[in-house]
Amino acid sequence: MAEKYGEIPPRFTGAWWEYFWTYYKWYVLIPFFVIIFAAVTITQCATRKKYDQTVTYAGHMVYSEDEMQKLHDILLSEVEDTDGNGEPALFVQQLTFSDMAGSEEFDYAVQTKLDIELGNDGSYLFFYDASELEIMTNREAADEIYLSVSEWGENIPADRIYEKNGYQYAVNLKDSKILKDNGIYCDDLYAVIRKNYSKDEKSANAAANAAKLASILAQ
């Protein structure tokens, strides 16, 4: 029997398994990863600790655990106790796209999780790489999602501000002293702040604190 990948060996023979793994493994693995990803996300949403601030990186760079821990520690020292429980709490996560052939479903799941995070309480500070920033700011009414840098950035050189259609969306952190001093890759890293439309005090405090954190990293 012939098909687009050539002659199929007899089923369940050694040659057939080799053929299957060569040409069809991603048809099995990608849905599996998507299911696991979704299950983990649901579990996190249902059981995770309430944080004063959630920080999300979304892009194509894979940061090491050490880099993520350093970023967590840098930001935690400036996180405010917005819920008044006496203990500042911070959650830092990275959403990394696969970029592998056949990984479209996995990348779609990552993008969906990012979109959900854009609506979560306490989730105002986001980091994108250049390609993800382009995608997110190409969306309709993107300027209604992100706070203009003019409202949170101070003394930022114009060549580090990402502007589109006259709106200042992000700051390139390539010259961030604190990130460089801690060995955290920042050449292709942009900080954006999500606008806060909630009227409650906790959300307002979290949004203001997120802007403060981004401003510190931009120096």
C-alpha positions in Angstrom: 0.0 0.0 0.0 1.5 3.4 -1.0 0.8 6.8 0.5 2.4 10.2 0.7 5.4 8.9 2.7 6.0 5.9 0.5 5.4 2.2 1.0 4.0 1.2 4.4 5.7 -1.8 6.0 3.6 -4.6 7.4 1.8 -3.5 10.6 3.5 -3.8 14.0 6.8 -5.1 12.6 10.0 -3.4 13.5 10.1 -1.7 10.2 6.5 -0.5 10.7 7.3 1.1 14.1 10.4 2.8 12.7 8.3 4.1 9.8 5.5 5.3 12.1 8.0 7.1 14.5 9.7 8.8 11.6 6.6 10.2 9.9 3.8 10.2 12.4 5.2 10.6 15.9 4.0 14.3 16.1 0.5 13.3 15.2 0.5 11.4 18.5 2.8 13.5 20.7 1.4 16.9 20.0 -2.2 16.0 21.1 -0.7 14.3 24.1 1.3 17.4 25.1 -1.8 19.6 24.6 -3.9 17.4 26.9 -1.2 17.4 29.6 -0.8 21.2 29.2 -4.5 21.7 29.6 -4.7 19.4 32.6 -1.8 21.2 34.4 -3.4 24.6 33.6 -6.7 23.6 35.0 -5.1 22.2 38.1 -3.1 25.3 38.6 -6.1 27.5 38.3 -8.1 25.4 40.8 -5.4 24.9 43.4 -2.6 27.5 43.1 -1.9 30.0 45.8 -3.3 33.5 45.5 -0.5 35.9 44.5 -0.2 39.6 44.8 1.6 39.7 41.5 1.8 37.3 38.6 4.6 37.9 36.0 4.5 36.1 32.6 7.1 35.6 29.9 5.8 34.6 26.5 8.1 34.0 23.6 10.6 31.6 22.0 13.4 31.7 24.5 13.7 28.9 27.1 15.0 30.4 30.3 16.8 28.2 32.8 15.4 27.5 36.3 18.3 29.6 37.7 17.4 32.6 35.5 13.7 32.3 36.4 14.6 32.1 40.1 16.8 35.1 39.9 14.1 37.1 38.2 11.7 36.0 40.9 14.0 37.1 43.6 14.7 40.5 42.0 11.0 41.2 41.6 9.9 39.8 45.0 12.0 42.4 46.8 9.8 45.1 45.2 6.4 43.3 45.3 3.8 44.9 47.5 1.3 43.1 49.7 -1.7 44.1 47.7 -4.2 41.8 49.5 -3.2 42.9 53.0 -2.3 39.4 54.3 1.1 40.6 55.5 3.1 38.5 53.0 4.0 39.7 49.5 3.6 36.7 47.1 4.9 36.5 43.5 4.4 33.9 40.8 6.7 34.0 37.7 6.0 31.8 34.8 7.3 31.3 31.3 5.2 30.3 28.3 7.6 29.1 25.6 6.5 28.3 22.0 8.0 25.2 20.5 8.8 26.4 16.9 9.1 22.7 15.8 7.5 21.4 12.7 4.1 19.9 13.5 3.9 21.7 16.9 1.1 24.0 15.8 -1.4 22.6 18.3 1.0 22.9 21.2 1.8 26.5 20.2 -1.9 27.2 20.0 -2.3 25.9 23.5 0.5 28.2 24.7 -1.1 31.2 23.0 -4.5 30.4 24.5 -3.0 30.2 28.0 -1.3 33.6 27.4 -4.7 35.1 26.4 -6.3 33.7 29.5 -3.6 35.1 31.7 -4.2 38.6 30.2 -7.5 38.5 32.0 -6.4 37.1 35.4 -6.4 39.1 38.6 -3.0 40.3 39.6 -1.5 39.6 36.2 -0.4 42.9 34.8 3.3 42.6 34.0 4.3 40.6 30.8 7.5 40.0 29.0 7.5 39.2 25.3 10.2 38.6 22.7 10.1 40.7 19.5 8.1 38.2 17.5 5.4 37.7 20.2 5.2 41.4 20.8 4.6 41.9 17.1 1.8 39.3 17.2 0.1 40.8 20.2 0.2 44.4 19.1 -1.1 43.5 15.6 -4.4 42.6 17.2 -7.4 44.8 16.9 -7.6 47.4 19.7 -4.3 46.3 21.2 -3.9 49.8 22.6 -6.9 49.1 24.8 -5.1 46.1 26.3 -1.7 47.6 27.1 -0.8 50.7 29.2 1.3 53.2 27.2 4.9 53.4 28.2 4.4 57.2 28.6 2.3 56.4 31.7 4.8 54.2 33.5 8.3 54.6 32.0 10.6 57.3 33.2 13.6 58.6 31.4 13.5 55.7 28.8 15.5 56.5 25.7 13.3 56.7 22.6 15.2 53.9 20.8 14.2 51.4 23.5 10.5 52.2 23.2 8.4 49.9 21.0 5.9 52.2 19.2 3.3 51.3 16.7 0.7 53.7 15.1 1.8 56.4 17.5 1.2 54.2 20.6 4.0 53.2 23.0 3.5 49.6 23.8 6.7 48.3 25.3 10.2 48.9 26.5 13.2 46.9 25.2 15.1 45.6 28.3 18.3 44.9 26.4 20.2 47.6 28.4 18.6 46.6 31.8 21.5 46.8 34.3 19.8 44.6 36.9 19.0 41.8 34.4 22.5 41.9 33.0 24.2 41.9 36.4 22.2 38.8 37.3 23.1 37.0 34.0 19.5 37.0 32.7 19.2 37.1 28.9 17.5 40.4 27.9 18.6 41.2 24.4 15.2 40.2 22.9 13.0 41.0 25.9 10.3 43.6 26.1 8.2 44.7 29.1 4.5 45.5 28.7 1.9 46.4 31.3 -1.7 45.3 30.9 -4.3 48.0 31.6 -6.5 47.7 34.7 -10.2 48.1 34.1 -11.2 46.8 37.5 -12.4 49.3 40.1 -11.4 47.4 43.3 -8.5 48.6 45.3 -6.5 45.3 45.2 -6.4 45.3 41.4 -5.5 49.0 41.3 -2.6 48.3 43.7 -1.4 45.3 41.7 -1.5 47.2 38.4 0.5 50.1 40.0 3.0 47.7 41.5 3.4 46.0 38.1 4.3 49.3 36.5 6.8 50.0 39.3 8.5 46.6 38.7 8.7 47.2 34.9 10.2 50.7 35.5 12.9 49.2 37.8 13.9 46.6 35.2 14.0 49.3 32.4 16.8 51.2 34.2 
